[in-house]
């Protein structure tokens, strides 16, 4: 995990991510965003995120071995909107589940309350996931790598080592002056 000054390769990765969001043929529902030169281009990140400097200032690299994954979660609120996850080596399926209103993430199955829908996304080696806005705050993401859970189109994926590189930006908090308290 690294905060602040990122290594040169992570800065280059951030630049590549910024460039990648401009590829019009990879955007399913373009959102018009003002570019740095005043024009508009389809963009999956809002312009205030895309042009922030630095784009990311926190890096975490995780190595997952067969059978290891990550529980369903929404990234901590200490990070700003706009998160990039690069998946390397082994393929896996990341599931997205909408956060339940009322704060409870536990969904029980009974007649009046259907199961929450999981949206599977296949991550092959080199896949990039970018989460912002609703995807960042209102959807949990998880990777269950236990045997039988890594299924895609009816086939179980071969589990090998997987490396995840997550890039985020810490929220800028206002520092309050220290209070002088006499004991």
N, C-alpha and C positions, 0 to 999 in steps of 0.2 A: 504494500500500500504506500502510496506516495502523495503528498500534498504540496501545493505551491509550485515550485520550479520543477516541471516535468522533464524527464530525459529527452534528448533530441529526437529519438525514435517516436516517442509519444506525441511530441509537438507536430512531427510530420504526419502521424496518424490523424491528429485533430484536423490538420489542413486537408488531408484526403477526405475526411468525413464532410467537412464544409463543402468541398468540391463535389462530392457525391450527391448531396441533396439537390444540386442543380440539374441533375440528369433527368430531363423531362420524361423520357421513356420509362423510368422506374417509379414514377409517381402515379398512384392509382387515382387519386382525387386531388388535383393540383389546387393549391391555395395561392392566390396572387400575393406576392411579397415584393416589397420595394428592394431593389438591389443597391449596391454601394454606388453605382453610377446613376441612380435615379430611375432606371427602367423597372419593368416588372417581369418576373419570371415565376413559374410554378415552384413552390417550395414546401417541403414537409415540416420545416421549422419556422416559427414566426420570425420575422426579420430582427426583432430585438434580441432573440437568442442567437440567430445565425451570425450576426455581426458583433456580438460581444467579444471583448478581448480580456483575457484569453477565452477561447471557446470552452475549454475545460481546464480545471486546475487540480483535479484529484484523479488518481489512477489506482485501480486495484486489479491485480492479476491473480486469478485462481486456477489451480490445476485440479481437475476432477478425474478420478479413476473410475473404472467400471463399477456401477452400483452406487456411485455418489452423485448427488444432485443438489438442488436448493429448493427449500420450501416456498410455498406461495407467499408473496410479499409485495408491498409497494415500497419503493426505496424511501429512505428516511427523509423527512421534511427539511433536514439541515442542508439538503442539496437542492439547487435551483431546478427549474424546468429544463428539459433537454438532456437526455442521458443516451450515451452511445455504448453498445455492447458488441464487441467483435468476438466471434466464435471461431476457434481454430482447432484443427486436427479432426477429432471424431464428430460425426453428425449426431444430432439429438433433436428431440421435439420439445419446444418450449410451449407451455400452455398458458393462455391468458384467461382470467376469470374476472368478471365485473365485481367490484367491491360492493357488498351488500349495504343498503341504506340502514341507518340506525346503529352503525358501528360494529355489528356482529358479523364476522366473516364465516361463521359456522352455519351451514345450510343443511337443514334436515329434510328428508324426503317424506312427504305425506300428501294426501289428496289436494289440499288447498295451497301447497307450496312446492312447485316443481323444483327439481334439482337445478342448480346453477349451470349454465352452459359454459363448457370449456372450449376455447378456440385454440386448436393446435397449429403451430407454425414450425415447419421443418427448417432447422438450422444446419446447413452443410458447412464444411470447412471454408472459412472466409466470409461467412454470412455476417451482415451488419444489421443490428436492431437499433432503431432510433425511436425513443419514446419521448413524446412531449404532449402537453395539454392533457386531454382526457386519458390517453394511453398511459401517461406518466402518473396521474393522480387517482384515476377511477378504475384502473384495472390492475389486478395482481398478476405477477408472472412467476412461473415455477418450472423446474426441470426435475422430473422424477425419473431417476436412472435405475430404479430397482428392476430386476428381471420381470419381463412381461409388460412394462409400462412404456418402453421405447418402441412404439408401433407407428408405422407410416404406411398408408394404403394397404393395410392388412399384413404387412411384413414387419417382423421385429428387426430393429436396427442393430447392427453389430456394435457392441459397446467397446470402445477403446478410450485411451486418455483423451480428455478434452481440456483445452485452455480457453478461459474467458478473460477478455480484457475489457473492463468497464471504465468509461470516462465520464466524469460528472464535474459540476462546478459547485463549490461550497457557497451557501448563502452568505451575503455580507450583512453581518449583524452590527448594529450600532453599539459601540462600547460605552457603557455608562461610567461616569467618573467614580472612583473609589470613595466611599463614605468614610468620614472620620468618626469613629465610634470610640468613645472613652469607656474604659472598663472600670 
